[in-house]
């Protein structure tokens, strides 16, 4: 079966709305800290545990897409996410909220099951475009989730957001059952064999190692920013409410429209070109965050810059790894995305730690250092890969 445009749009919609589950908590951290009477840094750990859960789900669940029928696995994971979201809405203390955050992250790996399914069913000549379109849905979901949760939290309270998210996920499960195409698994070994093969892929695929390392640094930068910017904007001189903070997602979502364009570049040219430009945009964004820390226009421009940069890097790297071994796309995606979201969770944790003693200046310095590491990895492997392509 070849994916129709309708299939691709539905996949993009489901991807965006499921991945949003991971980010709803971020604009609500101040409200959570106030209700449970804990520090903002303590409440911020909800975000950290959610990211850790997502990384664990990527590692232990996504590889099964090469062994199990993907549509069935996607639906089951979505229903499990509904249960986790309901549990979060009923949390009685901050510890329970952290545990349910871990559950939400673990069960919300559905987008990383949808992407390999789409890659398998798409025409190789347009695979980058298809991935870019679905990534647009994912990125819009990530970014607008903060806007939605900020508005809902301000007017209805933070618990209402998790109830709404549970309803959305339940509806998506029905849509998936009726519209998603089925697929045939191509791995016949045991689960243990499946997991062992991840190490083989890491050992034998240098492009996978490089793409994963660059993505981990960039996702760490991204997680650091969105975890700590809540504290920056809720304090002087801004004093923004959760609703106003959530609106920052609108600025970032504007950049998400660039993902299909990045995908077309990846189809026609060396995807490394987009990765290099992406790193430049990230550096520009953090420069603006540091210079315009008290100017909301400068911060918004910086948000657009890091979003465009992250898209260029992520879509291009994902296109690169999907061309390596078609029969192992779920496992390749597992290594790639697990590494990426370990980076996100570490970035969130480092951001909270840096904020506790160095505030926004420390966050800007730490974020720039992470981007610099990605640039070093990129430059260190550039000449070697260029030589291979020339040959």
C-alpha positions in Angstrom: 0.0 0.0 0.0 1.2 3.5 -0.9 0.2 6.3 1.5 -2.4 8.8 0.2 -2.3 12.4 1.1 -5.2 11.8 3.4 -3.3 9.0 5.2 -0.3 11.4 5.7 -2.4 14.2 7.1 -4.2 11.9 9.5 -0.8 10.6 10.7 0.5 14.1 11.1 -2.6 15.0 13.2 -2.3 12.0 15.4 1.4 12.5 15.8 1.0 16.1 16.9 -1.9 15.4 19.4 -0.2 12.4 21.0 3.2 14.0 21.4 1.5 17.0 23.0 0.8 14.8 26.1 4.5 15.1 27.0 4.5 18.9 27.0 1.2 19.9 28.6 2.8 20.1 32.1 5.5 22.8 31.2 3.4 26.0 31.4 1.6 24.5 34.4 4.6 24.0 36.7 4.0 27.2 38.7 0.4 26.3 39.3 1.4 22.8 40.4 4.0 24.2 42.8 1.5 26.5 44.3 -1.2 23.8 44.8 1.2 21.2 46.3 3.2 23.9 48.2 6.6 22.9 46.8 9.4 24.8 45.1 9.3 25.6 41.3 12.4 23.4 40.8 10.6 20.5 42.6 7.5 20.9 40.4 9.8 21.1 37.4 10.8 17.5 38.0 7.4 16.5 36.6 8.8 17.6 33.2 12.0 15.7 33.8 10.3 12.4 34.7 8.0 12.8 31.7 11.0 13.0 29.4 12.6 10.1 31.2 9.5 8.0 30.7 9.4 8.9 27.0 13.1 7.8 26.6 12.3 4.5 28.3 9.2 4.0 26.1 11.4 4.7 23.0 14.0 2.1 24.2 11.7 -0.7 25.2 8.5 -0.3 23.1 9.5 1.3 19.7 11.8 -1.7 18.6 8.7 -3.9 18.8 7.4 -2.1 15.6 9.8 -4.4 13.6 8.3 -7.5 15.2 4.6 -6.7 15.9 1.9 -5.4 13.6 2.4 -1.6 14.0 -1.3 -0.5 13.8 -2.3 -2.7 16.7 0.7 -1.6 18.8 -0.1 2.1 18.1 -3.7 1.7 19.2 -2.8 -0.2 22.4 -0.2 2.4 23.4 -2.6 5.2 22.8 -5.2 3.6 25.1 -2.5 3.2 27.7 -1.8 6.9 27.4 -5.4 7.6 28.2 -5.1 5.7 31.5 -1.9 7.6 32.4 -3.4 11.0 31.7 -6.5 10.2 33.9 -4.1 9.1 36.7 -2.3 12.5 36.4 -5.5 14.4 36.6 -6.3 12.6 39.9 -2.9 13.1 41.5 -3.0 13.8 45.2 0.6 15.0 45.7 3.7 16.0 43.7 5.2 12.5 44.0 2.2 10.9 42.4 2.3 13.6 39.7 5.9 12.7 38.9 5.1 9.0 38.7 2.2 9.6 36.4 4.4 11.9 34.3 6.8 9.0 33.9 3.8 6.9 32.7 2.6 9.6 30.3 6.0 9.8 28.7 6.3 6.0 28.5 2.9 5.6 26.7 3.2 8.6 24.4 5.9 7.2 22.1 3.2 6.6 19.4 4.7 9.3 17.1 7.9 7.3 16.9 5.8 4.2 15.8 3.9 6.2 13.2 7.1 7.7 11.5 8.7 4.3 10.6 5.3 3.1 9.4 5.0 6.1 7.1 8.6 5.7 5.9 8.0 2.1 5.0 4.8 2.9 3.0 6.1 6.0 1.3 7.7 6.3 -2.2 11.5 6.5 -1.7 11.7 9.6 -3.9 9.3 11.5 -1.6 10.2 9.9 1.7 11.8 13.1 3.1 8.7 15.2 2.2 6.4 12.6 3.9 8.6 12.6 7.0 8.8 16.4 7.0 5.0 16.7 6.7 4.4 14.3 9.7 7.2 16.1 11.6 5.3 19.3 11.0 2.4 17.7 12.9 4.7 16.5 15.6 6.4 19.9 16.1 3.1 21.9 16.0 1.8 19.5 18.6 4.9 20.0 20.8 4.7 23.8 20.5 0.9 24.5 20.6 0.5 22.1 23.5 2.1 24.7 25.7 -0.3 27.4 24.4 -3.3 25.1 25.0 -2.3 24.0 28.4 -1.4 27.6 29.4 -4.9 28.8 28.5 -6.7 25.8 30.1 -4.5 26.0 33.2 -5.2 29.7 33.7 -9.0 29.4 33.3 -9.8 25.9 34.5 -6.8 24.7 36.5 -4.0 22.4 35.7 -6.0 19.2 36.3 -8.5 20.1 33.6 -5.7 19.9 31.0 -5.0 16.3 31.7 -8.7 15.4 31.6 -9.0 17.1 28.2 -5.8 15.3 27.0 -7.3 11.9 28.0 -10.4 12.6 26.0 -8.4 13.7 22.9 -6.2 10.5 23.1 -9.3 8.3 23.4 -10.8 9.9 20.3 -7.5 9.5 18.4 -7.5 5.7 19.2 -10.9 5.5 17.4 -9.5 7.4 14.4 -6.4 5.2 14.3 -8.5 2.0 14.2 -10.6 3.3 11.3 -8.0 5.0 9.2 -4.5 3.7 9.8 -3.1 1.1 7.3 -1.9 -2.2 8.5 1.7 -3.4 8.1 3.6 -6.7 8.2 6.4 -7.2 10.7 9.8 -8.3 9.2 11.7 -9.5 12.3 11.1 -13.1 13.4 13.5 -13.4 16.3 12.8 -13.1 20.0 12.5 -9.8 21.9 15.9 -10.4 23.4 17.4 -10.8 19.8 15.6 -7.6 18.9 17.1 -5.6 21.7 20.6 -7.1 21.1 20.4 -6.0 17.5 20.3 -2.3 18.7 23.9 -2.7 19.9 24.8 -4.1 16.5 23.2 -1.2 14.7 25.1 1.3 16.9 28.4 -0.5 16.2 28.0 -0.9 12.5 26.3 2.4 11.5 28.5 5.5 11.9 25.8 7.8 10.4 23.4 6.6 13.1 26.0 7.4 15.8 26.7 10.8 14.4 23.0 11.7 13.8 22.1 10.5 17.3 24.9 12.5 19.0 24.0 15.7 17.2 20.3 15.3 18.0 21.0 14.6 21.7 22.9 17.8 22.1 20.2 19.8 20.2 17.3 18.2 22.1 19.1 18.9 25.4 19.3 22.6 24.4 15.6 22.6 23.5 14.5 20.9 26.7 16.6 23.2 28.8 15.0 26.3 27.2 11.4 25.2 27.5 11.7 24.0 31.1 13.3 27.2 32.4 11.7 29.9 30.2 8.5 29.4 32.3 10.4 30.7 35.3 11.9 33.6 33.4 8.6 34.8 32.1 6.7 34.3 35.3 9.2 36.6 37.2 10.0 40.3 36.8 10.0 42.2 34.4 7.4 40.0 32.6 5.2 38.6 35.4 3.3 36.5 32.9 0.4 34.1 33.7 0.4 30.5 32.6 -1.9 31.5 29.7 0.5 34.2 28.5 3.5 31.9 28.8 1.7 29.3 26.8 1.2 31.8 24.0 4.9 31.6 23.4 4.2 28.3 21.7 2.4 30.2 18.9 5.7 31.9 18.0 7.5 28.6 17.8 4.7 26.9 15.9 5.3 29.4 13.1 8.6 27.7 12.4 7.1 24.3 12.3 5.7 25.1 8.8 9.3 24.8 7.5 9.5 21.0 8.2 8.1 19.9 4.7 10.6 22.3 3.0 13.5 20.8 5.0 12.2 17.4 3.9 12.3 18.4 0.2 15.9 19.6 0.6 16.7 16.2 2.2 15.2 14.4 -0.8 17.0 16.5 -3.5 20.3 17.4 -1.8 22.7 16.2 0.9 20.7 16.4 4.2 23.9 17.6 5.9 23.4 21.1 4.3 20.2 21.6 6.4 21.9 20.3 9.5 24.7 22.9 9.2 22.2 25.8 8.8 20.2 24.4 11.6 23.1 24.6 14.0 23.7 28.3 13.0 20.0 29.1 13.8 20.3 27.5 17.2 23.4 29.6 18.0 21.6 32.7 16.8 18.6 31.9 19.0 20.6 31.6 22.2 22.5 34.8 21.4 19.2 36.6 21.2 18.0 35.0 24.5 21.1 36.3 26.2 21.0 39.8 24.7 17.2 40.3 24.9 16.5 38.6 28.2 14.2 41.5 29.3 12.7 42.1 25.8 9.8 39.8 24.8 10.2 40.6 21.0 13.8 39.5 21.1 12.8 36.3 23.0 10.1 35.5 20.4 12.5 35.9 17.5 14.9 33.6 19.4 12.2 31.0 19.8 11.5 31.0 16.1 15.2 30.7 15.3 15.8 27.7 17.6 12.6 26.0 16.3 13.6 26.4 12.7 17.1 25.2 13.6 15.9 22.1 15.4 13.6 21.2 12.6 16.3 21.4 10.0 18.6 19.2 12.1 15.9 16.6 13.2 14.1 16.1 9.9 17.4 15.8 8.0 19.0 13.4 10.5 15.8 11.3 10.5 15.8 11.1 6.7 19.4 10.0 6.8 18.9 7.1 9.2 15.8 5.8 7.4 17.9 5.2 4.3 20.3 2.9 6.0 18.4 -0.3 6.6 14.7 -0.3 5.5 14.1 -3.6 7.3 15.3 -2.1 10.7 13.6 1.3 10.6 11.9 0.9 14.0 15.2 -0.1 15.6 17.1 2.7 13.9 14.5 5.1 15.1 14.7 3.6 18.6 18.5 4.4 18.9 18.1 7.8 17.3 15.1 9.0 19.3 16.0 7.3 22.6 19.3 9.2 22.4 17.5 12.4 21.4 15.1 12.3 24.3 17.7 11.2 26.8 19.3 14.5 25.7 15.9 16.3 26.3 15.5 14.9 29.8 19.1 15.7 30.7 18.7 19.1 29.3 15.6 19.7 31.4 17.5 18.4 34.5 20.6 20.5 33.8 18.4 23.5 33.1 16.7 23.2 36.5 20.0 22.8 38.3 21.7 25.8 36.5 18.6 27.9 37.1 18.8 27.3 40.8 22.1 29.1 41.1 22.8 31.0 37.9 19.3 31.9 36.6 18.8 32.9 33.0 22.5 33.7 32.3 23.5 30.2 33.3 20.8 28.7 31.1 22.1 30.7 28.1 25.7 29.7 28.7 24.8 26.0 29.2 22.5 26.0 26.1 25.2 27.6 23.9 27.8 25.0 25.2 25.5 22.1 24.1 25.1 23.6 20.6 28.9 24.0 20.4 29.3 20.3 21.2 26.8 19.5 18.3 28.8 21.8 16.0 32.1 20.1 16.9 30.6 16.6 16.2 29.2 18.0 12.9 32.5 19.4 11.8 34.5 16.4 12.9 32.6 14.1 10.6 31.9 16.5 7.8 35.1 15.9 5.8 35.0 12.2 6.2 31.4 11.9 4.9 32.1 14.4 2.1 34.9 12.2 1.0 32.7 9.1 1.0 30.0 11.0 -1.0 32.5 12.2 -3.6 33.8 8.7 -4.0 
